[in-house]
Amino acid sequence: MQDSNPPVQSVKSLTIASISAMFLAGVILVTAVLPAEYGIDPTGFGEMTGLTSLSSSNKTGSATTASACAEPPVAVSAAQPAAAAQWQDTVKIVVPAGEGLEYKFHLAKGAALEYSWSTNGTALYFDFHGEPQGDKTGYFKSYKETTDSQSSGSLSAPFEGSHGWYWENKSSAPVTVVLNTKGAYRILGLM
């Protein structure tokens, strides 16, 4: 037989539970939601954990879209000196230990993306690639795939769609990628 009369909670215990829940919600709002959604980081926790980088996912590049080229665009050019670039966007991306993630931009066909990224010296497996907009077959084009702690160069998008990196951290500690970009793109962010 089961007890059909569960215990009735006192007003005092309900009040304590309600206040505790509101306090916990406030802490989550200040430390996670505000940095991730709005880039407001009063505690610094969002910057430390990379949550503030999520708030820039709706940011749009200021340059205009390049017109279509008569010749097929060159996918990836040789590395360019990172120090000479005036970067438009800089984001820190934390790749958890033993995991992978993607960070993408939307580019129109022929649009340019200059980039430079590096870690603290820890090498990551990465695949710099693009996926055509609207494609449902799973097709993607790899521009550069290797393992390294840094990379730089430029891309002239061969098609409209999402373009960016898949980084995989095979080490036992989180690795922060500092990604600098410039060009005619819209940031899609973490995928």
Backbone hydrogen bonds in HBPLUS format (Angstrom, degrees):
<---DONOR---> <-ACCEPTOR-->    atom                        ^
c    i                          cat <-CA-CA->   ^        H-A-AA   ^      H-
h    n   atom  resd res      DA  || num        DHA   H-A  angle D-A-AA Bond
n    s   type  num  typ     dist DA aas  dist angle  dist       angle   num
A0014-LEU N   A0010-SER O   3.06 MM   4  6.32 156.8  2.12 148.9 155.6     1
A0015-THR N   A0011-VAL O   2.89 MM   4  6.04 153.9  1.96 146.8 154.0     2
A0016-ILE N   A0012-LYS O   2.99 MM   4  6.24 161.8  2.02 150.7 155.2     3
A0017-ALA N   A0013-SER O   2.98 MM   4  6.11 158.4  2.02 142.5 148.7     4
A0018-SER N   A0014-LEU O   2.90 MM   4  6.07 156.9  1.95 145.8 152.2     5
A0019-ILE N   A0015-THR O   2.94 MM   4  6.14 164.4  1.97 153.6 157.4     6
A0020-SER N   A0016-ILE O   2.93 MM   4  6.05 157.8  1.98 146.3 153.0     7
A0021-ALA N   A0017-ALA O   2.96 MM   4  6.14 155.2  2.03 145.0 151.6     8
A0022-MET N   A0018-SER O   2.98 MM   4  6.24 157.7  2.03 148.0 153.9     9
A0023-PHE N   A0019-ILE O   2.92 MM   4  6.11 156.9  1.97 148.4 154.9    10
A0024-LEU N   A0020-SER O   2.95 MM   4  6.14 164.7  1.97 150.5 154.4    11
A0025-ALA N   A0021-ALA O   2.93 MM   4  6.10 157.1  1.98 146.5 153.1    12
A0026-GLY N   A0022-MET O   2.96 MM   4  6.15 151.0  2.04 143.8 151.5    13
A0027-VAL N   A0023-PHE O   2.99 MM   4  6.31 154.5  2.05 150.6 157.3    14
A0028-ILE N   A0024-LEU O   3.02 MM   4  6.27 163.2  2.05 151.4 155.6    15
A0029-LEU N   A0025-ALA O   2.88 MM   4  6.05 154.0  1.95 144.6 152.4    16
A0030-VAL N   A0026-GLY O   2.99 MM   4  6.20 164.1  2.02 150.5 153.5    17
A0031-THR N   A0027-VAL O   2.91 MM   4  5.98 165.4  1.93 153.7 158.3    18
A0032-ALA N   A0028-ILE O   2.87 MM   4  5.37 149.7  1.97 139.1 145.5    19
A0033-VAL N   A0028-ILE O   3.17 MM   5  6.54 160.9  2.20 147.7 153.7    20
A0034-LEU N   A0029-LEU O   2.96 MM   5  5.99 166.1  1.98 165.7 165.6    21
A0036-ALA N   A0032-ALA O   3.05 MM   4  6.01 160.9  2.09 147.2 153.3    22
A0037-GLU N   A0033-VAL O   2.82 MM   4  5.70 165.5  1.84 156.0 160.2    23
A0038-TYR N   A0034-LEU O   2.97 MM   4  5.29 150.0  2.06 132.3 142.0    24
A0040-ILE N   A0034-LEU O   3.20 MM   6  5.22 148.4  2.31 124.3 118.2    25
A0039-GLY N   A0035-PRO O   3.22 MM   4  4.31 136.0  2.42 105.2 112.4    26
A0048-MET N   A0044-GLY O   3.14 MM   4  6.33 159.7  2.18 146.8 152.7    27
A0049-THR N   A0045-PHE O   3.00 MM   4  6.15 149.7  2.09 146.9 153.8    28
A0050-GLY N   A0046-GLY O   2.93 MM   4  5.79 115.4  2.36 133.7 148.4    29
A0051-LEU N   A0046-GLY O   2.79 MM   5  4.67 120.6  2.14 142.5 148.6    30
A0052-THR N   A0046-GLY O   3.34 MM   6  5.28 157.9  2.39 111.3 110.7    31
A0053-SER N   A0050-GLY O   3.23 MM   3  5.59 143.7  2.37 104.4 113.7    32
A0054-LEU N   A0051-LEU O   3.02 MM   3  5.48 146.7  2.13 109.5 118.8    33
A0055-SER N   A0052-THR O   3.13 MM   3  5.40 139.5  2.30 101.9 112.5    34
A0056-SER N   A0053-SER O   3.39 MM   3  5.63 150.3  2.49 101.0 108.6    35
A0057-SER N   A0054-LEU O   3.21 MM   3  5.54 165.4  2.23 112.8 115.2    36
A0059-LYS N   A0056-SER O   3.00 MM   3  5.13 161.2  2.04 110.3 116.1    37
A0187-ILE N   A0059-LYS O   3.23 MM 128  5.86 150.5  2.32 159.2 167.9    38
A0061-GLY N   A0185-TYR O   2.81 MM 124  5.14 139.9  1.97 148.6 160.2    39
A0077-SER N   A0154-SER O   3.16 MM  77  5.59 154.1  2.23 141.7 148.2    40
A0085-ALA N   A0082-ALA O   3.24 MM   3  5.59 150.0  2.34 107.9 115.9    41
A0088-GLN N   A0181-THR O   2.87 MM  93  5.87 143.9  2.00 142.0 153.8    42
A0089-ASP N   A0181-THR O   3.03 MM  92  5.29 159.0  2.07 148.1 149.9    43
A0181-THR N   A0089-ASP O   2.85 MM  92  5.29 159.3  1.90 154.0 158.4    44
A0091-VAL N   A0179-LEU O   2.92 MM  88  5.33 154.8  1.98 146.2 154.4    45
A0179-LEU N   A0091-VAL O   2.85 MM  88  5.33 168.2  1.86 166.4 165.6    46
A0093-ILE N   A0177-VAL O   2.79 MM  84  5.02 161.0  1.82 147.5 154.1    47
A0177-VAL N   A0093-ILE O   2.70 MM  84  5.02 169.2  1.71 149.7 152.0    48
A0095-VAL N   A0175-VAL O   2.73 MM  80  5.25 172.8  1.74 162.0 159.9    49
A0175-VAL N   A0095-VAL O   3.01 MM  80  5.25 163.1  2.04 143.5 147.6    50
A0099-GLU N   A0096-PRO O   3.20 MM   3  5.49 152.0  2.28 135.3 130.2    51
A0098-GLY N   A0169-ASN O   2.86 MM  71  5.29 117.6  2.25 130.8 147.9    52
A0169-ASN N   A0099-GLU O   2.83 MM  70  5.54 168.4  1.84 163.5 159.6    53
A0101-LEU N   A0167-TRP O   2.93 MM  66  5.63 148.0  2.03 153.1 163.4    54
A0167-TRP N   A0101-LEU O   2.91 MM  66  5.63 158.3  1.96 169.2 168.7    55
A0191-MET N   A0102-GLU O   2.96 MM  89  5.33 155.8  2.02 136.2 139.4    56
A0103-TYR N   A0165-TRP O   3.00 MM  62  5.55 150.3  2.09 150.7 159.9    57
A0165-TRP N   A0103-TYR O   3.02 MM  62  5.55 144.5  2.15 157.1 156.8    58
A0104-LYS N   A0189-GLY O   2.97 MM  85  5.32 161.6  2.00 135.2 136.3    59
A0188-LEU N   A0104-LYS O   2.96 MM  84  5.26 152.3  2.03 132.5 136.2    60
A0189-GLY N   A0104-LYS O   3.04 MM  85  5.32 139.1  2.22 157.5 146.3    61
A0105-PHE N   A0163-HIS O   2.70 MM  58  5.28 150.0  1.79 146.8 156.3    62
A0163-HIS N   A0105-PHE O   2.74 MM  58  5.28 158.6  1.78 155.8 163.5    63
A0106-HIS N   A0186-ARG O   2.72 MM  80  5.08 166.9  1.74 154.1 158.8    64
A0186-ARG N   A0106-HIS O   3.01 MM  80  5.08 149.1  2.11 139.7 148.9    65
A0107-LEU N   A0161-GLY O   2.98 MM  54  5.74 163.9  2.00 167.2 166.6    66
A0161-GLY N   A0107-LEU O   3.03 MM  54  5.74 156.3  2.09 157.9 165.5    67
A0111-ALA N   A0108-ALA O   2.99 MM   3  5.34 164.5  2.02 131.8 134.2    68
A0110-GLY N   A0157-ALA O   2.71 MM  47  4.78 162.4  1.74 139.6 144.7    69
A0157-ALA N   A0111-ALA O   2.92 MM  46  5.49 160.5  1.96 159.3 157.2    70
A0184-ALA N   A0112-ALA O   3.05 MM  72  5.77 144.8  2.18 149.9 159.5    71
A0113-LEU N   A0155-LEU O   2.85 MM  42  5.09 143.1  1.99 148.4 156.3    72
A0155-LEU N   A0113-LEU O   2.73 MM  42  5.09 145.1  1.85 140.3 152.3    73
A0114-GLU N   A0182-LYS O   2.72 MM  68  5.12 177.4  1.73 167.4 168.2    74
A0182-LYS N   A0114-GLU O   2.97 MM  68  5.12 141.2  2.12 143.7 145.0    75
A0115-TYR N   A0153-GLY O   2.92 MM  38  5.60 166.8  1.94 157.9 157.3    76
A0153-GLY N   A0115-TYR O   3.04 MM  38  5.60 155.5  2.10 148.7 147.6    77
A0116-SER N   A0180-ASN O   2.96 MM  64  5.20 139.3  2.13 148.7 151.1    78
A0180-ASN N   A0116-SER O   2.77 MM  64  5.20 169.8  1.78 160.4 163.9    79
A0117-TRP N   A0151-SER O   2.82 MM  34  5.54 163.3  1.85 167.3 172.2    80
A0151-SER N   A0117-TRP O   2.97 MM  34  5.54 151.7  2.05 151.0 153.2    81
A0118-SER N   A0178-VAL O   3.17 MM  60  5.58 143.8  2.31 133.3 143.4    82
A0178-VAL N   A0118-SER O   2.95 MM  60  5.58 169.7  1.96 164.9 166.6    83
A0119-THR N   A0149-SER O   2.87 MM  30  5.41 137.6  2.06 163.0 162.5    84
A0124-LEU N   A0148-ASP O   2.85 MM  24  5.51 169.3  1.87 133.9 130.3    85
A0148-ASP N   A0124-LEU O   3.01 MM  24  5.51 151.1  2.10 148.0 144.0    86
A0125-TYR N   A0168-GLU O   3.15 MM  43  5.11 151.2  2.23 156.7 151.0    87
A0168-GLU N   A0125-TYR O   2.78 MM  43  5.11 155.2  1.84 153.9 156.7    88
A0126-PHE N   A0146-THR O   2.82 MM  20  5.75 164.4  1.84 176.5 176.5    89
A0146-THR N   A0126-PHE O   3.09 MM  20  5.75 147.0  2.20 152.5 162.6    90
A0127-ASP N   A0166-TYR O   2.93 MM  39  5.17 142.9  2.07 138.2 149.7    91
A0166-TYR N   A0127-ASP O   3.00 MM  39  5.17 140.0  2.17 126.1 138.4    92
A0128-PHE N   A0144-LYS O   2.72 MM  16  5.10 164.3  1.75 165.1 166.0    93
A0143-TYR N   A0128-PHE O   2.66 MM  15  5.49 168.5  1.67 159.1 162.9    94
A0144-LYS N   A0128-PHE O   3.23 MM  16  5.10 154.7  2.30 137.6 140.6    95
A0129-HIS N   A0164-GLY O   2.84 MM  35  5.67 158.7  1.89 170.5 170.8    96
A0164-GLY N   A0129-HIS O   2.88 MM  35  5.67 163.2  1.90 167.3 173.0    97
A0130-GLY N   A0141-LYS O   2.91 MM  11  5.30 146.9  2.02 139.1 149.6    98
A0141-LYS N   A0130-GLY O   2.84 MM  11  5.30 159.6  1.88 153.2 159.5    99
A0131-GLU N   A0162-SER O   2.74 MM  31  5.37 157.8  1.79 160.1 167.8   100
A0162-SER N   A0131-GLU O   3.08 MM  31  5.37 131.1  2.33 157.7 156.7   101
A0135-ASP N   A0132-PRO O   3.28 MM   3  5.62 166.0  2.30 124.9 126.6   102
A0133-GLN N   A0160-GLU O   2.83 MM  27  5.84 161.1  1.86 140.0 137.5   103
